[in-house]
Amino acid sequence: MRTYKLLFLLLCIMHFSCKNDDDSNQEIDTSNLANATATIATFSTLATIDLETGNPITTQNERLVTSVTYQNSFIGLLENRIVRNSEVDFSGEQLWEIDLVDGTDIEFDFNRTQMLIHNGVLYLNYVTENPSLPLPFPTLLAIDANTGDPLWVNNQMEYEFRRIAILNNSIITSETFNNEVRITSRDISDGSILNQWQVDERISHLIPGTNEVIVMSWSNKVYSINENLSINWTFETDNSNVQRGAIVGNQFLFHSRDEFIYALDLQTGFINWSQNLPDLFISDFFEENATAWSVTRDFSNNTILINELDITNGTANTSFTIPVLNDADEIEFLNFDDYLLIISDPNTGSTRSQLLNYKTQNLIWENEIAIDNISILRANVLFGNNLYALSSFF
């Protein structure tokens, strides 16, 4: 195993296009990763690792559905309970807990659950299934994040909550029933309905800004709407299924399956620039301190390309490649601070993890991790005084 790690590290250093020979023998400083941990969650496992070495610390059989950070703690939905806890793996000091089941035979569907915090209030959606009732109840719940006390609950028939965003004094939700889709604005104080917009396509994202919510569809359209659900502008790409996006300054940046990254003026929707990445599958896209990064996978060369994009024109300020580990069948990326935590699930071996500093272009370590089924991956990260609740599903 030691020989394999050294060989893989050598290959990675050879592939870094922005490194020179003088840098290749420098020792990587990992002192800022001391005492940093990450808990990686799949459908049934929470595996906590040391971020300085990649070595496992604990593994527990519990499902983390979703989580958020709040002040000096994490709030997580675990199985059928909501917990505010001081530790990434929820084994530390418990500040409060809500038992959703509470001895009843009610079941819950958390497959499309989202959770977010706004002004000290936790909002989340799920589906309640009571065997004594003929239909399940889609539920939107508001909880005091400091005390764990429920503030209000909104149950409705048929239409299921899929996405949540908050703009000013309104909660904006996308909801589906069969093939019908609508977007609803609600009063943030009690969840009562204010406005509704019947949409003729599936919605993939709701991304809130200062004065607008960006609505990304599964077709080729992107919308900007205001608090009253009036449309500010619409933009269309050349192919279906737009992907992940982010508001960066006065622009909305997103990538599409037509192999372009687009930058739109946030106020007008006019295109500022577009950048083509031909023959590459965009695996991840994120912004950090007004800088955009794209992570693409080239299946022909079995490599991963990481670009730092100039947000004024889309050109790459820096770019480097790393080889894909073990011909991985599936790869998920979790970014925090200056790092990418890469989880690879090859079809010929055990799941492996890598930690990469994408700014210095250094592979910190590569190690095994005791998880599987990584298609929807969650992670809680404790890095110094910073807390991160990450997801590969978008």
N, C-alpha and C positions, 0 to 999 in steps of 0.2 A: 504494500500500500504506500510506503514512503517513497519508493522509486516512482510510482505512478504520479504521486503528488508533485514531485520535483520535475518530472517530465512535463506535466500539464502546465506548471507555472512557467517553465522555460518557453513552451509554445505560446502562452499568452503574452509574455514579454516580447517575443519576436513579432507578434501580430499587432502590437500597439503602434499605429502609424505615426503618432506624434512624439514618440519617445526617441531619444538618440542613444548611441552606444555608451556615452558617459554616465547616463542615468540608470542603465540596466542592472548594475551591480550594487546600487544603493539599497541599504536596508530599509524596509518599510516601517515607518513609525506608527505603532498601534496604541500608543499611550492614551490617546483620547477615547479609546474603546474599552478601557479598564472599567470593570463593573457594569458594562452595558450588556443588556440581555434582550432577547426577542423570544416571544412565545408564538409559534407558528401553529395555526389551527386549520384543520380540515373538517370533514363531516363528523368525525368521531374522536379526534385526537388533538390534544394540546401538547406540543413538544417545545420545551424551553431550552434555548441554547445560549452559550457564552459568545457574545459578538466579537470578543477579542481573538478567540481561537476557533470558534465554530463547534466546540465540543458540547455534547448534550449535557443538560443539568437535570431536568426532570421530564417525565412523560406521564400524562394522565389521560384517561379515557373519558373525555367530556367534549361536547360539541359547543364551540363558540359560534353563535349565529352571526353576531355583529357586535361592534363595540365603538365607543367614542372616548375621547379624553376630556376630562373636566377638572380644572384646577390642578390639584396634585394627585389625581386618581384616574382610574379607568371605570367606565360604566359599561357593562357587557350584558348581552342577552345570552344566557347559557341554558340550553335545553328548554325548560319551562319556568325559568326564573330570571329576574333582572337584578344585577348586583352592582353596587358601587364598592370598589376595592382598591387598595393601595398598590397591589402587585400586578404585573403583566399577566400572570397565569391565574389570578384570582385566588391565590392561596394565602394572601397576606391579611392585613387588617381589613375587616369588612365594616363599611360605614353604614350601609343599609341594604336590605334585600326585599324584593317583592316576589312572593310565591304566586305565580299566575294560576297554578292548578288548585292549590289550597284544599286538597282532599276530594275534589270533585272529579267527575268523569269527563270533563270538558277537555277537548284536544285542540292543539294549535298548529296552524300551518305557517311556518316562518320562511318559506322558500323565497319570498320576495320582500322580506322585511328590510326596512331602512330605519336608521336611527340618527338623529341629529340633536344638537344642543343650540339653543338661542336664548340669550338673556336669562340664563339659569334655569331654563325649562327644557326637559327632555321630551322629544316627540318621536314616536315610532308607530309603525303600522304592522298589522298581521291579520290572520284570519282565524276566527273562533269557530270551532266545530262542536256543537252540542248534540249528542245522539238523540235527545228528546225533541229536537226541533228539525223541521224538514229541510232547512237550508242553512248553510254556514253564514256567519256574520263577518264581513270585512270590518276591521276595527282600526281607528286612529286614536291614539292615547297620548295625553299630556301629563307629565309627572314633574313635580318639583325636584330638580336635580340635587338640591342640598339635603332634603329630608327624605326623599323617596315617596312622598305623599302624592296620590293621584289628584290632578286638578280638574280634568274633564275627560270624558270618553265619548267618541262618536262612532256609533254602529250604524251600518246601512245595509240594505239588501242589494244583492246582485253585483253592483259595481265594486270591484276590488281595488284598493289603493296599491299603486305600483311605485311611484316616485314622489318624493317630498322635497319642497324648497320653501324658503321663507323670504319674503320681500316686504320690508317695512312692517305693517301691521296685519299682513295676510299670510296664511299658509297656502301655498300653491301645490296641488296634487294632480298627478295623472292617474286615471282610473280606467279599468277595462271591464267589460262584460261581454262574453262571447267574442264577436269580432268588432264590437263597438268600443270606441275610445273617447274619453272626454277629459278636459282639464277643468279643475274647480278651484276657485279661490274661497278661502274661509276666514272668518274672524279669528285672529290668533288667541283671543281671550276665552272663547268657548267652543270653537270648531264649527259654528253655524255657517251655512252656505251664503256667500255673497254674490258670486257670478259663476257661470259655467260656459264652456266652449266645447261644442261637439266636434271632434277631430276625425278625419277620415283615414287616419294611419296610426300605426303603433309608435309609441314614444320611447326612446332609449335613455334620454337624460333630461333633467331639469337643472340648469346651472345658474344660480342667482348672482346678480351683480348689485350695483348700488341702486340703480333705477330701473332695472329690467331683469327678466328671467329668460335665459336662452333655452329654447326647446329644440332638442335634437331628435329627429325621427329615424325610423328604420328604413324610410325611403331615401330620397335624395334631397330632402328639405331641412333647412334650419330656420327657426323663427326666433324673433325677439318680441316678447310681450311685456306689457306693463302690469301694474298691480290689479287693474280692472279687467285683465285678460284681452285688452285691445292689442292688435298686432302692430308693432313698430315697423318691422320689415321682415322680408322672407328672402332666403338665399337658396339656390339650387345647385347641386353638384352634378357631375356627368355620370354618376353611377349610384346605385342604391346602397343603403346601409351605411350612413355616416357613422364615424367612430367617436373616440374620446375627444373632448375639447376642454379649453381653459380660457378664462378671462385674464389677459396679461396687459396691464395698463389700460389704454383706450382701445384695445383690440380684442377680438375673439378669435383664438387660434384653435383649429381642429384638424383632424386627419380623416380621410374618406377612403373607401375601398376603390376609388378610381386612381389610387396611388399618388394623391396630392395632399400636401398640407396647405391649408388656406389661412389667411389672416384677413379678417373683416373689420371694418370700422365699427366700433361698438354702437355708435349713435345712428349710423345710416345704413349699415349692412353692405356698403360698397366694399369691393375687394381691394385690399391694399397690395397684396402679393400672394402668389401661390408657388409652391416648390414641389416639383415632381421627383418621386423616388421610385423609378421604374424597376419592375421585377423584384421588388422587396415587399415583404409583409410587415406592416408596422405593428410591432408587438406591444409597445408602450409609448406613451406621450405624456409629459408632465412639465410643469413650470415650477421654477424655484427662484425667488428673488428677482422677478421680472426677466428671467432667462428661460427659454424653452429648450427642451431636450426631446429627441426622438430616439427610440430603440427599435431597430428593424432586424428582421431575420432573413438572411439570404440562404434559401434551401439548396441552391445549386452549389454553393461553396461551404455550406454547413457552418456559417459564421453568424455572429451578432455584430451589428454596426451601431455605434452610439454617436450621435451628432449633437453638438451644442449649436443651436440655431441663432442667427442674428435676427432679432424680432422686427427689425426694420425692413428686411428684404428676404428673409428665409434662407440665406446662404449659411453654410456651416462654418462657424468660427474654428471649431476643432472637430476632429473625427478620428475614431479608432475602432478596431475590430478585435474580437476575441473568438476563439473557436467554440462551437457548441459542444457541451460535455456529453460524451458517450452516445452520440447520435440521439439526443433526447427526443422522445416522442412528444412531450409536452413541456413547456417552459413558462413559468410565471415570474413576474418582476414586481418587487416591492421597493419603492424608493423612499428614503428619508435622509434629511440633512444632505451630506455629500455622497451618500452610498446607495448602491443597488443591491438588495438581497435577492439573489437569483435561485429559484427552486426548480430543479430539473427532474423530470420523471421519465427516464428512458424505458424502452420496451424490453431491454435485455438485462436490467440490473436494478439495484435499490435506488430509492430517491436520494438525490444529492443536493447540497446547497453550496452556494458560493457568495462571498461578500466582495464587492467591487467598489472602490472609490472612483467614481466616474469623472471626477474633476482632476485628480492626479493621475488617472489611468493606471491604477495599481490593483491587481488582484490580491486581496488581503489573505484569504484562505479558501480552501475547498474541503468539504467534509460530508459525511453521511448524516442523514436526518431520518428519524424513525416515524415517517408519515407516508401516506399514500393518498391517491384520489385527490389531486391538487387542482382540479378544474375551477373550484371557487375557493380561493385561499384567503385567510384572514391572518393578521399579525398584530400583536401589541409589542411596541419597542420602548424600552427605557434606555435613553442615551444621555448621560449626564443629568441635567435638570430638565431635559425635554422628554415629553411623552408623545408617542405616535400610535394611532390606530389605523392600520393600513389594510387595503383590500386589493386583490388582483382582479376582482370582478367589477365591471363598470357598466 
